[in-house]
Amino acid sequence: MKQENTKTHKFGMVIDLDKCTGCGSCMVSCMSENNVPFKDDESDKKKSITWMRVYKLTNGKSFPDTEMVYLPRPCQHCAGKGGHGHSPCVSVCPATATDYGYDTGIVSQIYTRCFGCRYCMGACPYHARYFNWWDPKWPEGMEKYLSPSVSPRMRGVVEKCSFCYHRYQAARDIAYSQGDKNEIPEENYQTACTTACPAGAIVFGDLNNPEHKVHKIVNPDPHPDTFNKHVVGKSRNPNVFRLLERLGTNPKVYYLSEREWVRKAGDNYREGEWDKIKNHYGATSTHG
Amino acid sequence: MSEIENKAENGSTESAGECTTGDTKDDKGLGLGVIFFIVAFIVCFLSGTLLFPKLLYSKKEQPFNFDHELHVGEAGDCDACHSLRDDGSFTGIPKLETCLDCHSEEPMGETDDEAIFTQEYVVKEKEVPWLVYSRQPDCVYFSHAAHLLGKDEMDCASCHGPIGESTSSRPYEENRLTGYSRDIWGKNIFGIKKNSWDSMKMDDCAECHKEKNDQKGYCFQCHK
C-alpha cells in the first residue's frame, strides 16, 4: 500500500484503571457524540448499544480484602497478527464494510456497505460490535441535536467505536488549512471519551509519535515479542497490558494498573501460568 | 429418445408435405415475428432511456433564479462567496448574511428574481432555501480543504463544472427512490461521462484517487 507523502499515524489509547472511578462519563459522551440510539430500557444490555462500555471487575476476595476496578472498553482497533491490519473483524467481513486504515491504524465501519451478517461480531474477541435490531428512534425534537459529522445507523447494520474518526477528519482539515496535512497536534484530535473523563484516566494520541503522552506511557516495543511473533507493539511499561494480548490481535487500546490482580484480569490464565510470565514486561504469551 | 426422433421426423415430413402450399405463409410468420421483436425492443429501449428517467426523478425549481455569471463578474471568483473557514471547513452555499455584504433591502437590479429575493428573504430576514445540486448522501465525508489545498490543488470546476458561467438556475432533480440529487449519478442514465464533473458517485472519487494516489484509499477517507 503505497501512499505518497504520508507519515503514518497509529492512534491509540491508554486507560489508567487506577484512576477510573466508573462514573460512566465516557459512555454518555460517546453516545451523544456519535449519535448512538438508546432503547426504552437501557439497563437491558442485550439490547442496548454501547460503543464504550464500562465493565466492573473484582478480585473475588471477601471483606476486607475486596477490591474493585472499572474497565472501560471501546473498540480495541486491532492491528491483527504481526500488526499487518488483519484484524479479526476485517478479515471475516464478506462485504468489505470494515477495513483497516493503514494511515491511521483505525478500523472503520461503513454502515451503508454492511448488510448485517454479524460475522464480525462473532469474530471480535472483545464484544465491541453491536447490531441494530431496530431503526433508531429519537424523542421528538432530538434529531436536531444529532451530530451532523456522524452518520446515523439504520436497522440491520453493525456499528462500533470509530475512535471519533470525524474528529480526526476535522483535525486534518485544520492541518490542511495550516499547510501541512500530516501535522496533527495532539490536542486537535482527542476522542469524546478522553475529553469527557473527569479523572483524566483516558489518554489518547499517536503511538508513532514519541512526543505524544500516550507513546510516553506505553512505550511500545517496535519489535515482535520474543515469545510470540504475532504480538507486536507490546508495551515496555511493566504496568501496561492489553486485553487477551496473546491472541495476537494487537489492540491499540492499552490498560494501565499498578495492581497485579488487575493486570492478571486482562486474560484467562491457567494455574501457574501467570507467575511464569508476569515479570516479562506486561503479561505476554508463553503459548498459543 | 425415439419418441422425440419420431416427432422430429413427423414434423419434418409434415412440413415437407406442406412445403408446396405453406412455404410463403411460414416466411410471413417469421417476418412478422422479427418485426414484432424489433418494435418491442425499440419501445422498451425508448421507454427505458426516455421515460424511466422522467419517472425516476422529480423536478423542483429553485426559490428564484440565480445568475452565477453576473455574480462572478461583480463579486469575483468562486471563493468570493464559497470559501474555506479558518479551521478548513467549507462554508458551502452562503448564508443571507454574506449576500447582504452587497445587497440591501433596495433591489440592485430590475429582474423579477431580484424582487423576490429582496421582498421574500431580505426584508423578512429569512434564509433562502436553496436546493443543493451536489449534496452527497449522509454517509459521505468530503473535505473541500483536502482537495483545494492538497497536493493537487484542484479547481472547483473539476467536480462542479463550469457553473460560474451559468446565467440561470436549472431545476433540481431528485431521485424518487434514494432522495439524492441527479448530479450524483449524472445526467446520463447509463452512467457514461464525458467530463470529470458529469457525475459524483463513489466510483468517480475512487477513479481519481487511484490515479493520483495509486490506491483508492481506505473507507474512512471518504465515509463517516
Contacts between the chains, C-beta under 8 A, distances in Angstrom:
chain1	res1	chain2	res2	distance
A	1	B	215	6.1
A	2	B	214	5.2
A	2	B	215	7.0
A	3	B	213	5.8
A	3	B	214	7.2
A	3	B	215	6.5
A	4	B	151	7.4
A	4	B	213	6.3
A	4	B	214	7.4
A	5	B	151	6.6
A	96	B	219	7.8
A	97	B	219	7.9
A	98	B	219	7.5
A	99	B	218	5.7
A	99	B	219	4.9
A	99	B	220	8.0
A	100	B	218	7.6
A	101	B	218	4.1
A	101	B	219	7.7
A	101	B	220	5.5
A	101	B	221	7.7
A	102	B	218	7.0
A	103	B	218	6.7
A	104	B	218	8.0
A	104	B	220	7.5
A	106	B	220	6.4
A	108	B	218	6.5
A	108	B	219	4.3
A	108	B	220	4.1
A	108	B	223	7.0
A	110	B	139	7.0
A	110	B	219	4.8
A	110	B	223	5.0
A	111	B	139	6.3
A	112	B	137	7.4
A	112	B	139	4.6
A	112	B	223	7.9
A	113	B	219	7.5
A	149	B	141	8.0
A	149	B	224	6.3
A	150	B	224	6.2
A	151	B	138	5.1
A	151	B	139	4.5
A	151	B	223	7.7
A	151	B	224	5.3
A	152	B	138	7.5
A	162	B	220	7.4
A	165	B	220	5.3
A	165	B	224	7.0
A	166	B	141	7.4
A	166	B	224	5.5
A	169	B	141	5.7
A	169	B	143	6.6
A	169	B	224	7.0
A	170	B	87	7.3
A	170	B	88	7.9
A	170	B	89	7.4
A	172	B	88	7.8
A	172	B	143	7.0
A	172	B	146	7.1
A	173	B	87	6.4
A	173	B	88	3.1
A	173	B	89	5.8
A	173	B	143	5.5
A	173	B	145	4.6
A	173	B	146	7.3
A	174	B	87	5.1
A	174	B	88	5.1
A	175	B	88	7.6
A	176	B	88	5.2
A	176	B	143	7.2
A	176	B	145	4.0
A	176	B	146	5.6
A	176	B	149	4.7
A	176	B	150	6.6
A	177	B	84	6.3
A	177	B	86	6.6
A	177	B	87	6.7
A	177	B	88	3.7
A	177	B	145	5.6
A	177	B	149	6.5
A	178	B	88	8.0
A	179	B	149	8.0
A	181	B	146	7.2
A	181	B	150	6.7
